[in-house]
């Protein structure tokens, strides 16, 4: 099974996040590029200098 992950920044551009990778993202979790889209919201949060956590 192949999982393709395509992330799109869905944050409010007016936000002033310290790290541009942290925040809310829309991620396409479809198994192949030819499959119907399966977008899920993903929230990424920094928990250490080089560590992050995320929730769908």
N, CA and C atoms as an extended XYZ file, in Angstrom:
168
Properties=species:S:1:pos:R:3:atomname:S:1:resname:S:1:resid:I:1 pbc="F F F"
N         0.844       -1.175        0.000 N   UNK     1
C         0.000        0.000        0.000 CA  UNK     1
C         0.891        1.241        0.000 C   UNK     1
N         0.658        2.121       -0.916 N   UNK     2
C         1.400        3.370       -1.020 CA  UNK     2
C         0.528        4.502       -0.521 C   UNK     2
N         1.058        5.335        0.357 N   UNK     3
C         0.318        6.491        0.857 CA  UNK     3
C         1.027        7.740        0.370 C   UNK     3
N         0.311        8.560       -0.375 N   UNK     4
C         0.856        9.832       -0.844 CA  UNK     4
C         0.390       10.919        0.098 C   UNK     4
N         1.312       11.738        0.562 N   UNK     5
C         0.952       12.835        1.452 CA  UNK     5
C         1.272       14.141        0.745 C   UNK     5
N         0.245       14.949        0.544 N   UNK     6
C         0.409       16.259       -0.069 CA  UNK     6
C        -0.141       17.271        0.925 C   UNK     6
N         0.720       18.143        1.411 N   UNK     7
C         0.308       19.114        2.429 CA  UNK     7
C         0.064       20.464        1.786 C   UNK     7
N        -0.939       21.145        2.300 N   UNK     8
C        -1.240       22.491        1.854 CA  UNK     8
C        -1.435       23.360        3.085 C   UNK     8
N        -0.792       24.488        3.120 N   UNK     9
C        -0.901       25.414        4.235 CA  UNK     9
C        -2.281       26.049        4.220 C   UNK     9
N        -3.095       25.758        5.246 N   UNK    10
C        -4.435       26.320        5.309 CA  UNK    10
C        -4.558       27.321        6.448 C   UNK    10
N        -3.421       27.843        6.927 N   UNK    11
C        -3.451       28.815        8.012 CA  UNK    11
C        -3.952       30.158        7.521 C   UNK    11
N        -4.426       30.940        8.450 N   UNK    12
C        -4.798       32.318        8.174 CA  UNK    12
C        -3.509       33.096        7.933 C   UNK    12
N        -3.343       33.707        6.778 N   UNK    13
C        -2.105       34.399        6.432 CA  UNK    13
C        -1.851       35.596        7.344 C   UNK    13
N        -2.850       36.081        8.059 N   UNK    14
C        -2.657       37.214        8.961 CA  UNK    14
C        -2.002       36.790       10.269 C   UNK    14
N        -1.963       35.474       10.524 N   UNK    15
C        -1.369       35.025       11.781 CA  UNK    15
C         0.129       35.277       11.780 C   UNK    15
N         0.676       35.524       12.934 N   UNK    16
C         2.094       35.830       13.081 CA  UNK    16
C         2.791       34.683       13.824 C   UNK    16
N         2.723       33.460       13.287 N   UNK    17
C         3.365       32.312       13.921 CA  UNK    17
C         4.872       32.487       13.938 C   UNK    17
N         5.501       32.055       15.019 N   UNK    18
C         6.953       32.121       15.121 CA  UNK    18
C         7.592       31.172       14.125 C   UNK    18
N         7.111       29.951       14.030 N   UNK    19
C         7.652       28.960       13.101 CA  UNK    19
C         6.621       28.720       12.000 C   UNK    19
N         6.971       28.949       10.744 N   UNK    20
C         5.982       28.831        9.667 CA  UNK    20
C         5.449       27.417        9.439 C   UNK    20
N         6.114       26.394        9.960 N   UNK    21
C         5.609       25.030        9.795 CA  UNK    21
C         4.532       24.675       10.810 C   UNK    21
N         4.469       25.343       11.924 N   UNK    22
C         3.502       25.028       12.965 CA  UNK    22
C         2.142       25.618       12.610 C   UNK    22
N         1.099       24.931       13.012 N   UNK    23
C        -0.256       25.435       12.781 CA  UNK    23
C        -1.123       24.392       12.114 C   UNK    23
N        -2.155       24.850       11.445 N   UNK    24
C        -3.136       23.972       10.806 CA  UNK    24
C        -2.792       23.759        9.341 C   UNK    24
N        -2.863       22.497        8.918 N   UNK    25
C        -2.569       22.110        7.549 CA  UNK    25
C        -3.687       21.229        7.033 C   UNK    25
N        -3.876       21.224        5.728 N   UNK    26
C        -4.792       20.285        5.080 CA  UNK    26
C        -3.907       19.280        4.355 C   UNK    26
N        -4.060       17.985        4.690 N   UNK    27
C        -3.213       16.936        4.134 CA  UNK    27
C        -4.078       15.950        3.350 C   UNK    27
N        -3.646       15.632        2.143 N   UNK    28
C        -4.338       14.674        1.294 CA  UNK    28
C        -3.789       13.287        1.603 C   UNK    28
N        -4.602       12.409        2.162 N   UNK    29
C        -4.171       11.068        2.575 CA  UNK    29
C        -4.598        9.961        1.611 C   UNK    29
N        -4.869       10.307        0.366 N   UNK    30
C        -5.298        9.268       -0.580 CA  UNK    30
C        -4.163        8.269       -0.833 C   UNK    30
N        -4.500        7.015       -1.092 N   UNK    31
C        -3.476        5.973       -1.248 CA  UNK    31
C        -2.648        6.099       -2.526 C   UNK    31
N        -3.202        6.680       -3.593 N   UNK    32
C        -2.457        6.896       -4.838 CA  UNK    32
C        -2.854        8.244       -5.410 C   UNK    32
N        -2.012        8.840       -6.231 N   UNK    33
C        -2.374       10.126       -6.837 CA  UNK    33
C        -3.637       10.053       -7.700 C   UNK    33
N        -3.966        8.863       -8.210 N   UNK    34
C        -5.151        8.708       -9.054 CA  UNK    34
C        -6.438        8.553       -8.241 C   UNK    34
N        -6.346        8.270       -6.953 N   UNK    35
C        -7.524        8.073       -6.097 CA  UNK    35
C        -8.234        9.398       -5.855 C   UNK    35
N        -9.502        9.295       -5.465 N   UNK    36
C       -10.242       10.495       -5.081 CA  UNK    36
C        -9.548       11.153       -3.900 C   UNK    36
N        -9.611       12.478       -3.826 N   UNK    37
C        -8.986       13.206       -2.730 CA  UNK    37
C        -9.538       12.795       -1.372 C   UNK    37
N        -8.678       12.773       -0.379 N   UNK    38
C        -9.072       12.444        0.992 CA  UNK    38
C        -8.352       13.429        1.910 C   UNK    38
N        -8.816       14.682        1.885 N   UNK    39
C        -8.190       15.745        2.668 CA  UNK    39
C        -8.602       15.663        4.129 C   UNK    39
N        -7.611       15.812        5.002 N   UNK    40
C        -7.853       15.819        6.444 CA  UNK    40
C        -7.124       17.013        7.052 C   UNK    40
N        -7.725       17.614        8.062 N   UNK    41
C        -7.073       18.706        8.779 CA  UNK    41
C        -6.035       18.125        9.722 C   UNK    41
N        -4.885       18.774        9.816 N   UNK    42
C        -3.789       18.330       10.665 CA  UNK    42
C        -3.260       19.536       11.415 C   UNK    42
N        -3.134       19.424       12.733 N   UNK    43
C        -2.602       20.518       13.547 CA  UNK    43
C        -1.224       20.112       14.060 C   UNK    43
N        -0.205       20.902       13.697 N   UNK    44
C         1.174       20.635       14.093 CA  UNK    44
C         1.579       21.624       15.185 C   UNK    44
N         2.194       21.087       16.256 N   UNK    45
C         2.580       21.904       17.402 CA  UNK    45
C         3.991       21.524       17.837 C   UNK    45
N         4.844       22.507       18.037 N   UNK    46
C         6.216       22.285       18.489 CA  UNK    46
C         6.179       21.958       19.987 C   UNK    46
N         6.849       20.856       20.390 N   UNK    47
C         6.891       20.494       21.815 CA  UNK    47
C         8.310       20.471       22.352 C   UNK    47
N         9.275       20.708       21.508 N   UNK    48
C        10.677       20.754       21.902 CA  UNK    48
C        11.466       21.444       20.810 C   UNK    48
N        12.764       21.598       21.026 N   UNK    49
C        13.575       22.314       20.038 CA  UNK    49
C        13.537       21.648       18.668 C   UNK    49
N        13.568       20.300       18.632 N   UNK    50
C        13.546       19.567       17.365 CA  UNK    50
C        12.420       18.533       17.330 C   UNK    50
N        11.386       18.732       18.104 N   UNK    51
C        10.310       17.757       18.220 CA  UNK    51
C         8.954       18.426       18.049 C   UNK    51
N         8.079       17.760       17.325 N   UNK    52
C         6.719       18.286       17.182 CA  UNK    52
C         5.726       17.162       17.372 C   UNK    52
N         4.487       17.532       17.588 N   UNK    53
C         3.381       16.594       17.665 CA  UNK    53
C         2.318       17.081       16.715 C   UNK    53
N         1.464       16.189       16.290 N   UNK    54
C         0.389       16.580       15.401 CA  UNK    54
C        -0.837       15.728       15.623 C   UNK    54
N        -1.977       16.318       15.349 N   UNK    55
C        -3.244       15.586       15.486 CA  UNK    55
C        -4.099       15.838       14.256 C   UNK    55
N        -4.825       14.785       13.845 N   UNK    56
C        -5.775       14.888       12.746 CA  UNK    56
C        -7.129       15.162       13.321 C   UNK    56
